[in-house]
Amino acid sequence: MQILNTLSVLALVVMSFALIVAVPVLYASSEDSGRSNRLILLGGIAWVALVLVNWGVSFLVV
């Protein structure tokens, strides 16, 4: 279970760094704003899901 906790934290950190880079780039691009907004929304939903998974796994580890 400890390894699963470590992997969930790693996934959350990687997703956070990806969003830190992707959100300004997508907002700066003027090509297809609807597609960019959809990608940002999906990234935000995935980040919240990873936070909840991380909370659940760490709750089981302790």
Phi and psi restraints in degrees (range 20) as a CNS / XPLOR table:
assign (resid 1 and name C) (resid 2 and name N)
       (resid 2 and name CA) (resid 2 and name C) 1.0 -63.1 20.0 2
assign (resid 2 and name N) (resid 2 and name CA)
       (resid 2 and name C) (resid 3 and name N) 1.0 -39.0 20.0 2
assign (resid 2 and name C) (resid 3 and name N)
       (resid 3 and name CA) (resid 3 and name C) 1.0 -66.5 20.0 2
assign (resid 3 and name N) (resid 3 and name CA)
       (resid 3 and name C) (resid 4 and name N) 1.0 -39.4 20.0 2
assign (resid 3 and name C) (resid 4 and name N)
       (resid 4 and name CA) (resid 4 and name C) 1.0 -63.8 20.0 2
assign (resid 4 and name N) (resid 4 and name CA)
       (resid 4 and name C) (resid 5 and name N) 1.0 -38.2 20.0 2
assign (resid 4 and name C) (resid 5 and name N)
       (resid 5 and name CA) (resid 5 and name C) 1.0 -64.1 20.0 2
assign (resid 5 and name N) (resid 5 and name CA)
       (resid 5 and name C) (resid 6 and name N) 1.0 -44.0 20.0 2
assign (resid 5 and name C) (resid 6 and name N)
       (resid 6 and name CA) (resid 6 and name C) 1.0 -63.0 20.0 2
assign (resid 6 and name N) (resid 6 and name CA)
       (resid 6 and name C) (resid 7 and name N) 1.0 -41.6 20.0 2
assign (resid 6 and name C) (resid 7 and name N)
       (resid 7 and name CA) (resid 7 and name C) 1.0 -66.7 20.0 2
assign (resid 7 and name N) (resid 7 and name CA)
       (resid 7 and name C) (resid 8 and name N) 1.0 -36.7 20.0 2
assign (resid 7 and name C) (resid 8 and name N)
       (resid 8 and name CA) (resid 8 and name C) 1.0 -69.2 20.0 2
assign (resid 8 and name N) (resid 8 and name CA)
       (resid 8 and name C) (resid 9 and name N) 1.0 -37.0 20.0 2
assign (resid 8 and name C) (resid 9 and name N)
       (resid 9 and name CA) (resid 9 and name C) 1.0 -66.1 20.0 2
assign (resid 9 and name N) (resid 9 and name CA)
       (resid 9 and name C) (resid 10 and name N) 1.0 -42.1 20.0 2
assign (resid 9 and name C) (resid 10 and name N)
       (resid 10 and name CA) (resid 10 and name C) 1.0 -61.5 20.0 2
assign (resid 10 and name N) (resid 10 and name CA)
       (resid 10 and name C) (resid 11 and name N) 1.0 -42.9 20.0 2
assign (resid 10 and name C) (resid 11 and name N)
       (resid 11 and name CA) (resid 11 and name C) 1.0 -63.5 20.0 2
assign (resid 11 and name N) (resid 11 and name CA)
       (resid 11 and name C) (resid 12 and name N) 1.0 -38.8 20.0 2
assign (resid 11 and name C) (resid 12 and name N)
       (resid 12 and name CA) (resid 12 and name C) 1.0 -66.3 20.0 2
assign (resid 12 and name N) (resid 12 and name CA)
       (resid 12 and name C) (resid 13 and name N) 1.0 -41.1 20.0 2
assign (resid 12 and name C) (resid 13 and name N)
       (resid 13 and name CA) (resid 13 and name C) 1.0 -66.3 20.0 2
assign (resid 13 and name N) (resid 13 and name CA)
       (resid 13 and name C) (resid 14 and name N) 1.0 -43.4 20.0 2
assign (resid 13 and name C) (resid 14 and name N)
       (resid 14 and name CA) (resid 14 and name C) 1.0 -64.0 20.0 2
assign (resid 14 and name N) (resid 14 and name CA)
       (resid 14 and name C) (resid 15 and name N) 1.0 -42.0 20.0 2
assign (resid 14 and name C) (resid 15 and name N)
       (resid 15 and name CA) (resid 15 and name C) 1.0 -66.0 20.0 2
assign (resid 15 and name N) (resid 15 and name CA)
       (resid 15 and name C) (resid 16 and name N) 1.0 -37.4 20.0 2
assign (resid 15 and name C) (resid 16 and name N)
       (resid 16 and name CA) (resid 16 and name C) 1.0 -63.8 20.0 2
assign (resid 16 and name N) (resid 16 and name CA)
       (resid 16 and name C) (resid 17 and name N) 1.0 -45.7 20.0 2
assign (resid 16 and name C) (resid 17 and name N)
       (resid 17 and name CA) (resid 17 and name C) 1.0 -64.5 20.0 2
assign (resid 17 and name N) (resid 17 and name CA)
       (resid 17 and name C) (resid 18 and name N) 1.0 -38.3 20.0 2
assign (resid 17 and name C) (resid 18 and name N)
       (resid 18 and name CA) (resid 18 and name C) 1.0 -63.2 20.0 2
assign (resid 18 and name N) (resid 18 and name CA)
       (resid 18 and name C) (resid 19 and name N) 1.0 -40.6 20.0 2
assign (resid 18 and name C) (resid 19 and name N)
       (resid 19 and name CA) (resid 19 and name C) 1.0 -71.1 20.0 2
assign (resid 19 and name N) (resid 19 and name CA)
       (resid 19 and name C) (resid 20 and name N) 1.0 -34.1 20.0 2
assign (resid 19 and name C) (resid 20 and name N)
       (resid 20 and name CA) (resid 20 and name C) 1.0 -60.2 20.0 2
assign (resid 20 and name N) (resid 20 and name CA)
       (resid 20 and name C) (resid 21 and name N) 1.0 -37.1 20.0 2
assign (resid 20 and name C) (resid 21 and name N)
       (resid 21 and name CA) (resid 21 and name C) 1.0 -83.8 20.0 2
assign (resid 21 and name N) (resid 21 and name CA)
       (resid 21 and name C) (resid 22 and name N) 1.0 -42.5 20.0 2
assign (resid 21 and name C) (resid 22 and name N)
       (resid 22 and name CA) (resid 22 and name C) 1.0 -73.0 20.0 2
assign (resid 22 and name N) (resid 22 and name CA)
       (resid 22 and name C) (resid 23 and name N) 1.0 -38.5 20.0 2
assign (resid 22 and name C) (resid 23 and name N)
       (resid 23 and name CA) (resid 23 and name C) 1.0 -63.2 20.0 2
assign (resid 23 and name N) (resid 23 and name CA)
       (resid 23 and name C) (resid 24 and name N) 1.0 -50.5 20.0 2
assign (resid 23 and name C) (resid 24 and name N)
       (resid 24 and name CA) (resid 24 and name C) 1.0 -63.6 20.0 2
assign (resid 24 and name N) (resid 24 and name CA)
       (resid 24 and name C) (resid 25 and name N) 1.0 -35.6 20.0 2
assign (resid 24 and name C) (resid 25 and name N)
       (resid 25 and name CA) (resid 25 and name C) 1.0 -65.4 20.0 2
assign (resid 25 and name N) (resid 25 and name CA)
       (resid 25 and name C) (resid 26 and name N) 1.0 -43.4 20.0 2
assign (resid 25 and name C) (resid 26 and name N)
       (resid 26 and name CA) (resid 26 and name C) 1.0 -68.9 20.0 2
assign (resid 26 and name N) (resid 26 and name CA)
       (resid 26 and name C) (resid 27 and name N) 1.0 -36.6 20.0 2
assign (resid 26 and name C) (resid 27 and name N)
       (resid 27 and name CA) (resid 27 and name C) 1.0 -69.2 20.0 2
assign (resid 27 and name N) (resid 27 and name CA)
       (resid 27 and name C) (resid 28 and name N) 1.0 -31.5 20.0 2
assign (resid 27 and name C) (resid 28 and name N)
       (resid 28 and name CA) (resid 28 and name C) 1.0 -76.0 20.0 2
assign (resid 28 and name N) (resid 28 and name CA)
       (resid 28 and name C) (resid 29 and name N) 1.0 -27.7 20.0 2
assign (resid 28 and name C) (resid 29 and name N)
       (resid 29 and name CA) (resid 29 and name C) 1.0 -76.4 20.0 2
assign (resid 29 and name N) (resid 29 and name CA)
       (resid 29 and name C) (resid 30 and name N) 1.0 136.6 20.0 2
assign (resid 29 and name C) (resid 30 and name N)
       (resid 30 and name CA) (resid 30 and name C) 1.0 -106.8 20.0 2
assign (resid 30 and name N) (resid 30 and name CA)
       (resid 30 and name C) (resid 31 and name N) 1.0 11.2 20.0 2
assign (resid 30 and name C) (resid 31 and name N)
       (resid 31 and name CA) (resid 31 and name C) 1.0 -71.4 20.0 2
assign (resid 31 and name N) (resid 31 and name CA)
       (resid 31 and name C) (resid 32 and name N) 1.0 -67.4 20.0 2
assign (resid 31 and name C) (resid 32 and name N)
       (resid 32 and name CA) (resid 32 and name C) 1.0 -129.4 20.0 2
assign (resid 32 and name N) (resid 32 and name CA)
       (resid 32 and name C) (resid 33 and name N) 1.0 90.3 20.0 2
assign (resid 32 and name C) (resid 33 and name N)
       (resid 33 and name CA) (resid 33 and name C) 1.0 -67.3 20.0 2
assign (resid 33 and name N) (resid 33 and name CA)
       (resid 33 and name C) (resid 34 and name N) 1.0 -30.8 20.0 2
assign (resid 33 and name C) (resid 34 and name N)
       (resid 34 and name CA) (resid 34 and name C) 1.0 -64.7 20.0 2
assign (resid 34 and name N) (resid 34 and name CA)
       (resid 34 and name C) (resid 35 and name N) 1.0 -42.6 20.0 2
assign (resid 34 and name C) (resid 35 and name N)
       (resid 35 and name CA) (resid 35 and name C) 1.0 -67.1 20.0 2
assign (resid 35 and name N) (resid 35 and name CA)
       (resid 35 and name C) (resid 36 and name N) 1.0 -40.7 20.0 2
assign (resid 35 and name C) (resid 36 and name N)
       (resid 36 and name CA) (resid 36 and name C) 1.0 -63.2 20.0 2
assign (resid 36 and name N) (resid 36 and name CA)
       (resid 36 and name C) (resid 37 and name N) 1.0 -44.6 20.0 2
assign (resid 36 and name C) (resid 37 and name N)
       (resid 37 and name CA) (resid 37 and name C) 1.0 -63.7 20.0 2
assign (resid 37 and name N) (resid 37 and name CA)
       (resid 37 and name C) (resid 38 and name N) 1.0 -36.6 20.0 2
assign (resid 37 and name C) (resid 38 and name N)
       (resid 38 and name CA) (resid 38 and name C) 1.0 -66.3 20.0 2
assign (resid 38 and name N) (resid 38 and name CA)
       (resid 38 and name C) (resid 39 and name N) 1.0 -40.7 20.0 2
assign (resid 38 and name C) (resid 39 and name N)
       (resid 39 and name CA) (resid 39 and name C) 1.0 -65.8 20.0 2
assign (resid 39 and name N) (resid 39 and name CA)
       (resid 39 and name C) (resid 40 and name N) 1.0 -39.6 20.0 2
assign (resid 39 and name C) (resid 40 and name N)
       (resid 40 and name CA) (resid 40 and name C) 1.0 -65.5 20.0 2
assign (resid 40 and name N) (resid 40 and name CA)
       (resid 40 and name C) (resid 41 and name N) 1.0 -42.0 20.0 2
assign (resid 40 and name C) (resid 41 and name N)
       (resid 41 and name CA) (resid 41 and name C) 1.0 -63.1 20.0 2
assign (resid 41 and name N) (resid 41 and name CA)
       (resid 41 and name C) (resid 42 and name N) 1.0 -44.4 20.0 2
assign (resid 41 and name C) (resid 42 and name N)
       (resid 42 and name CA) (resid 42 and name C) 1.0 -65.0 20.0 2
assign (resid 42 and name N) (resid 42 and name CA)
       (resid 42 and name C) (resid 43 and name N) 1.0 -38.0 20.0 2
assign (resid 42 and name C) (resid 43 and name N)
       (resid 43 and name CA) (resid 43 and name C) 1.0 -64.3 20.0 2
assign (resid 43 and name N) (resid 43 and name CA)
       (resid 43 and name C) (resid 44 and name N) 1.0 -40.5 20.0 2
assign (resid 43 and name C) (resid 44 and name N)
       (resid 44 and name CA) (resid 44 and name C) 1.0 -65.4 20.0 2
assign (resid 44 and name N) (resid 44 and name CA)
       (resid 44 and name C) (resid 45 and name N) 1.0 -40.6 20.0 2
assign (resid 44 and name C) (resid 45 and name N)
       (resid 45 and name CA) (resid 45 and name C) 1.0 -66.2 20.0 2
assign (resid 45 and name N) (resid 45 and name CA)
       (resid 45 and name C) (resid 46 and name N) 1.0 -41.2 20.0 2
assign (resid 45 and name C) (resid 46 and name N)
       (resid 46 and name CA) (resid 46 and name C) 1.0 -64.4 20.0 2
assign (resid 46 and name N) (resid 46 and name CA)
       (resid 46 and name C) (resid 47 and name N) 1.0 -37.1 20.0 2
assign (resid 46 and name C) (resid 47 and name N)
       (resid 47 and name CA) (resid 47 and name C) 1.0 -66.0 20.0 2
assign (resid 47 and name N) (resid 47 and name CA)
       (resid 47 and name C) (resid 48 and name N) 1.0 -43.8 20.0 2
assign (resid 47 and name C) (resid 48 and name N)
       (resid 48 and name CA) (resid 48 and name C) 1.0 -63.8 20.0 2
assign (resid 48 and name N) (resid 48 and name CA)
       (resid 48 and name C) (resid 49 and name N) 1.0 -40.4 20.0 2
assign (resid 48 and name C) (resid 49 and name N)
       (resid 49 and name CA) (resid 49 and name C) 1.0 -62.4 20.0 2
assign (resid 49 and name N) (resid 49 and name CA)
       (resid 49 and name C) (resid 50 and name N) 1.0 -40.8 20.0 2
assign (resid 49 and name C) (resid 50 and name N)
       (resid 50 and name CA) (resid 50 and name C) 1.0 -66.1 20.0 2
assign (resid 50 and name N) (resid 50 and name CA)
       (resid 50 and name C) (resid 51 and name N) 1.0 -36.4 20.0 2
assign (resid 50 and name C) (resid 51 and name N)
       (resid 51 and name CA) (resid 51 and name C) 1.0 -62.8 20.0 2
assign (resid 51 and name N) (resid 51 and name CA)
       (resid 51 and name C) (resid 52 and name N) 1.0 -43.7 20.0 2
assign (resid 51 and name C) (resid 52 and name N)
       (resid 52 and name CA) (resid 52 and name C) 1.0 -67.3 20.0 2
assign (resid 52 and name N) (resid 52 and name CA)
       (resid 52 and name C) (resid 53 and name N) 1.0 -39.1 20.0 2
assign (resid 52 and name C) (resid 53 and name N)
       (resid 53 and name CA) (resid 53 and name C) 1.0 -63.6 20.0 2
assign (resid 53 and name N) (resid 53 and name CA)
       (resid 53 and name C) (resid 54 and name N) 1.0 -43.2 20.0 2
assign (resid 53 and name C) (resid 54 and name N)
       (resid 54 and name CA) (resid 54 and name C) 1.0 -62.4 20.0 2
assign (resid 54 and name N) (resid 54 and name CA)
       (resid 54 and name C) (resid 55 and name N) 1.0 -41.7 20.0 2
assign (resid 54 and name C) (resid 55 and name N)
       (resid 55 and name CA) (resid 55 and name C) 1.0 -62.2 20.0 2
assign (resid 55 and name N) (resid 55 and name CA)
       (resid 55 and name C) (resid 56 and name N) 1.0 -45.0 20.0 2
assign (resid 55 and name C) (resid 56 and name N)
       (resid 56 and name CA) (resid 56 and name C) 1.0 -64.8 20.0 2
assign (resid 56 and name N) (resid 56 and name CA)
       (resid 56 and name C) (resid 57 and name N) 1.0 -42.8 20.0 2
assign (resid 56 and name C) (resid 57 and name N)
       (resid 57 and name CA) (resid 57 and name C) 1.0 -68.0 20.0 2
assign (resid 57 and name N) (resid 57 and name CA)
       (resid 57 and name C) (resid 58 and name N) 1.0 -42.2 20.0 2
assign (resid 57 and name C) (resid 58 and name N)
       (resid 58 and name CA) (resid 58 and name C) 1.0 -69.0 20.0 2
assign (resid 58 and name N) (resid 58 and name CA)
       (resid 58 and name C) (resid 59 and name N) 1.0 -28.5 20.0 2
assign (resid 58 and name C) (resid 59 and name N)
       (resid 59 and name CA) (resid 59 and name C) 1.0 -65.6 20.0 2
assign (resid 59 and name N) (resid 59 and name CA)
       (resid 59 and name C) (resid 60 and name N) 1.0 -35.7 20.0 2
assign (resid 59 and name C) (resid 60 and name N)
       (resid 60 and name CA) (resid 60 and name C) 1.0 -78.0 20.0 2
assign (resid 60 and name N) (resid 60 and name CA)
       (resid 60 and name C) (resid 61 and name N) 1.0 -28.0 20.0 2
assign (resid 60 and name C) (resid 61 and name N)
       (resid 61 and name CA) (resid 61 and name C) 1.0 -73.9 20.0 2
assign (resid 61 and name N) (resid 61 and name CA)
       (resid 61 and name C) (resid 62 and name N) 1.0 -41.2 20.0 2
